[in-house]
């Protein structure tokens, strides 16, 4: 039986990239070699669309890599035609804090233009590769605003070796000095610590009962929606393995891939979801960022 949170609709987000785009393998795979890898993103994304349809026509926000959109425009049209929101996930999937502002702007504009040309719609949402808007790269917000974005979902309020702003607000807020709304990746407050529980490798690492408990707490105890994220390659346990040099990167990428699809189907049954696209009043401004 479903245990839907009958009041709160949570945000479902899909980061559309292929298995060889994962930032953990950035040092192992050159951008120039992407075209030599077997692409599995179309089939995996179609499988996700089918899962969402079978779950009751659940809609979400698809943050799409510009390179993928350029190679597979018909897939983007299919996502759009199915009523999902199309948003931007950069063109080349490079960590923002490793780029100059000029290179970031060029990459972002290229991706946005590709997506808008395909859909004929304005793209207003953005998510950075590997949540790489940190205290060192907050200059990115000015560029996002300049290029016409209205919201961002890149801040992860945790401590991590690759990303995170641990003292950032945990729920939707307006960025100070910017006309942008931030939708931070969801965490559960446990023993005073922000614990990442809402997608990706964390969804595969923790047992499902723990994830459900933590997300229920956000809905019921804190009366807030949570943001969940997943990648198409995470429901593909048969994907080719990248022999990355760093064990932790391989573990984060491949742990429990075989369990993701079933867990995701349970999640869609247990909670109510919709896209991010803002349709309500402006949230409060966070002054500490």
ZAMARGU-4260 file (C-alpha; in steps of 0.2 Angstrom, whole numbers, plus 5000, padded with zeros to 4 digits):
<rodrens>
0) 5000/5000/5000 | 5006/5017/4996 | 5012/5029/5010 | 5010/5045/5000 | 5013/5061/5009
5) 4996/5067/5005 | 5000/5085/5006 | 5018/5088/5001 | 5023/5086/4983 | 5042/5082/4982
10) 5054/5087/4968 | 5059/5073/4956 | 5075/5077/4946 | 5085/5067/4933 | 5102/5071/4928
15) 5103/5065/4910 | 5121/5060/4907 | 5129/5044/4901 | 5140/5032/4911 | 5156/5039/4904
20) 5152/5057/4909 | 5153/5054/4928 | 5164/5067/4935 | 5173/5054/4946 | 5181/5047/4930
25) 5185/5065/4923 | 5204/5061/4925 | 5202/5044/4916 | 5192/5049/4901 | 5196/5064/4890
30) 5181/5074/4883 | 5189/5071/4865 | 5186/5052/4868 | 5168/5053/4873 | 5162/5048/4855
35) 5172/5032/4856 | 5162/5025/4870 | 5146/5015/4868 | 5131/5026/4872 | 5118/5019/4883
40) 5109/5035/4888 | 5094/5034/4876 | 5089/5017/4882 | 5092/5021/4900 | 5082/5037/4899
45) 5068/5028/4890 | 5067/5015/4904 | 5066/5029/4916 | 5052/5037/4907 | 5043/5021/4906
50) 5045/5019/4925 | 5038/5036/4928 | 5023/5032/4916 | 5019/5016/4925 | 5020/5025/4942
55) 5005/5035/4938 | 5012/5048/4925 | 5024/5055/4937 | 5032/5071/4931 | 5050/5077/4935
60) 5063/5089/4930 | 5077/5083/4918 | 5093/5092/4920 | 5101/5087/4903 | 5119/5088/4898
65) 5121/5099/4882 | 5132/5086/4874 | 5119/5072/4876 | 5105/5084/4869 | 5116/5088/4854
70) 5119/5070/4850 | 5101/5064/4854 | 5088/5078/4850 | 5074/5066/4848 | 5076/5060/4865
75) 5075/5077/4872 | 5059/5080/4862 | 5051/5064/4869 | 5055/5069/4887 | 5047/5086/4883
80) 5032/5078/4874 | 5029/5068/4890 | 5026/5083/4900 | 5042/5084/4910 | 5052/5100/4913
85) 5068/5102/4903 | 5083/5110/4912 | 5101/5112/4910 | 5116/5102/4916 | 5130/5111/4907
90) 5137/5106/4890 | 5154/5097/4894 | 5150/5091/4912 | 5165/5100/4920 | 5167/5105/4938
95) 5163/5124/4939 | 5177/5127/4952 | 5190/5121/4939 | 5184/5133/4926 | 5187/5151/4923
100) 5171/5162/4923 | 5173/5164/4904 | 5174/5146/4901 | 5159/5142/4912 | 5149/5156/4903
105) 5153/5149/4886 | 5149/5131/4891 | 5133/5136/4899 | 5127/5147/4884 | 5131/5133/4872
110) 5121/5120/4882 | 5106/5132/4885 | 5105/5137/4867 | 5105/5118/4861 | 5091/5114/4873
115) 5081/5129/4868 | 5083/5126/4850 | 5077/5108/4852 | 5062/5112/4863 | 5057/5129/4857
120) 5055/5134/4876 | 5065/5145/4888 | 5076/5135/4899 | 5076/5142/4917 | 5083/5129/4928
125) 5101/5123/4930 | 5111/5110/4940 | 5130/5110/4941 | 5140/5094/4937 | 5143/5086/4954
130) 5135/5100/4963 | 5151/5110/4960 | 5144/5127/4965 | 5154/5129/4982 | 5160/5144/4992
135) 5174/5145/4979 | 5163/5146/4964 | 5148/5157/4969 | 5153/5169/4955 | 5143/5157/4944
140) 5126/5164/4950 | 5130/5180/4942 | 5132/5171/4925 | 5117/5161/4928 | 5107/5176/4931
145) 5114/5185/4916 | 5110/5171/4904 | 5092/5171/4910 | 5091/5157/4922 | 5078/5158/4936
150) 5083/5144/4948 | 5097/5133/4952 | 5098/5116/4961 | 5117/5114/4964 | 5120/5118/4982
155) 5122/5102/4993 | 5122/5107/5011 | 5135/5094/5017 | 5153/5092/5020 | 5161/5082/5005
160) 5178/5080/4997 | 5171/5086/4980 | 5157/5098/4984 | 5146/5105/4997 | 5142/5121/5007
165) 5138/5114/5024 | 5131/5129/5032 | 5119/5133/5017 | 5100/5132/5021 | 5093/5115/5019
170) 5077/5120/5010 | 5072/5132/4995 | 5078/5150/4997 | 5081/5165/4987 | 5099/5169/4984
175) 5104/5186/4992 | 5109/5199/4979 | 5103/5188/4964 | 5086/5186/4957 | 5088/5167/4958
180) 5079/5153/4968 | 5090/5139/4975 | 5083/5122/4977 | 5097/5113/4988 | 5099/5094/4987
185) 5090/5087/5002 | 5098/5081/5018 | 5091/5074/5034 | 5096/5082/5051 | 5102/5068/5062
190) 5111/5071/5078 | 5115/5089/5072 | 5123/5084/5056 | 5116/5086/5038 | 5115/5068/5031
195) 5113/5066/5012 | 5099/5054/5009 | 5090/5060/4993 | 5097/5051/4978 | 5112/5046/4968
200) 5125/5036/4977 | 5117/5039/4994 | 5101/5031/4988 | 5111/5016/4983 | 5122/5016/4999
205) 5109/5017/5012 | 5095/5003/5014 | 5079/5008/5007 | 5070/5008/5024 | 5082/5021/5030
210) 5080/5032/5015 | 5061/5031/5017 | 5062/5036/5035 | 5073/5051/5032 | 5063/5057/5018
215) 5047/5055/5028 | 5054/5065/5042 | 5057/5080/5030 | 5039/5079/5024 | 5030/5076/5040
220) 5041/5083/5054 | 5048/5098/5045 | 5033/5100/5033 | 5045/5102/5018 | 5047/5095/5001
225) 5063/5085/4997 | 5073/5085/4981 | 5077/5068/4974 | 5090/5065/4960 | 5094/5050/4950
230) 5105/5047/4934 | 5099/5036/4920 | 5115/5025/4921 | 5110/5021/4939 | 5097/5009/4933
235) 5109/5000/4921 | 5119/4987/4931 | 5125/4980/4914 | 5134/4996/4909 | 5153/4994/4904
240) 5164/4997/4919 | 5177/5011/4919 | 5193/5006/4926 | 5196/5022/4936 | 5212/5024/4946
245) 5203/5029/4962 | 5194/5015/4971 | 5182/5027/4980 | 5176/5034/4963 | 5173/5016/4957
250) 5164/5012/4973 | 5153/5027/4973 | 5148/5024/4955 | 5145/5005/4955 | 5139/5001/4972
255) 5122/4993/4972 | 5117/4997/4954 | 5107/4981/4953 | 5096/4987/4967 | 5092/5005/4960
260) 5078/5002/4949 | 5067/4992/4962 | 5071/5005/4975 | 5066/5019/4964 | 5050/5011/4960
265) 5046/5009/4978 | 5050/5027/4981 | 5038/5033/4967 | 5025/5022/4976 | 5029/5029/4993
270) 5030/5048/4990 | 5021/5061/4978 | 5032/5070/4965 | 5032/5084/4953 | 5045/5095/4943
275) 5054/5109/4951 | 5048/5123/4939 | 5043/5137/4951 | 5025/5140/4952 | 5023/5149/4968
280) 5028/5164/4978 | 5046/5169/4981 | 5054/5160/4996 | 5064/5169/5009 | 5081/5176/5006
285) 5096/5168/5013 | 5108/5181/5020 | 5123/5169/5024 | 5128/5165/5006
</rodrens>
